[in-house]
């Protein structure tokens, strides 16, 4: 029997028992939809992390007081806090002085503070204090005005570059440029507004004020650790720049060859490794557990197909008596079970796609549905249907035509 003929018979059998076919599909539909939704959430989170890594800057890495490994546990972080020295502007100057593979070095520090304009106050706003070149290193986009300049940094001017949310809340009906706001009680002139970035996982990305690092250190105290943003001269010299920074920092801290780094160099690959370490097992477990529903769907298909074989015994007997071979009967029932499962998979993917879009619209959770996940879901659902149909098809193919014709 040609494959097309087996497919036609399968479609005819499925269409002839619409309700039973739909109930059979439910197991696979919910199984595939559940797996795809979980994969969509996982991929959305991974895409978000990758986007944040991309925003670190081209050929960029960070030098900070803590390494990625220090964040693996509370104990490790406390030990690093006691052991590690502060990263200072003198370290930044030493890196700039070396500059073989290193192209640019910026510095930044973060804090929280209260922001006020007129009668409107915002509490616990993110204060980002940076050197001017951090805007280029980290690709900070300007919607209005400008970021602060080297002159602003050198003269410790009280100027600020504010996020879109801060601008909307403090200046709903007027331009913020040239206005004076108060950050922790100190006056700052607004010279620029950043492009809106939205929110991720419910955390707003535009609720910040940026000020020159020199101004921040003069106001809040200079005895603190900063984070250095470093770029390499090219992608080819990236690893050399990382090693160059490590050598400079170790030399300045007089570390012997057998001593561990008492600072951190944070690269995109290190962030990915931390993500995989923390969430890798969770992701595998989540996909594995939800995949059990696909097995249940396969069992439902097998059960219904066995019932179908029993109900259609006489039909099988007639087909075999007029020349149908065992392989023809086998093809017919395998095509039916595979098509059922494939239809369930396609419907499940459609439902999962709609749910993922709904989650992305109604909640701050990012989602993504890669093509490979859709392809694998269809392949797996078809495979489940094929394997579930093997035993019922084998039973149908072994039926004796004379005994089958006698059945009622």
Secondary structure, 3 states (H helix, E strand, C coil): CCHHHHHHHHHHHHHHCHHHHHHHHHHHHHHHHHHHHHHHHHHHHHHHHHHHHHCCCCCEEEEECCCHHHHCCHHHHHHHHHHCCCCCHHHHHHHHHHCCCEEEEEEEEEEEEEEEECCEEEEEEEEEEECCCHHHHCCCCEEEECCCCHHHHHCCCCEEEECHHHHHHHCCCCCCCCCEEEECCEEEEEEEEECCCCEECCEECCCEEEEEHHHHHHHHCCCCCCEEEEEECCCCCHHHHHHHHHHHHHHHCCCCCCCCCCCEEECHHHHHHHHHHHHHHHHHHHHHHHHHHHHHHHHHHHHHHHHHHHHCHHHHHHHHHCCCCHHHHHHHHHHHHHHHHHHHHHHHHHHHHHHHHHHHHHCCCCCCCCHHHHHHHHHHHHHHHHHHHHHHHHHHHHCCHHHHHHCC
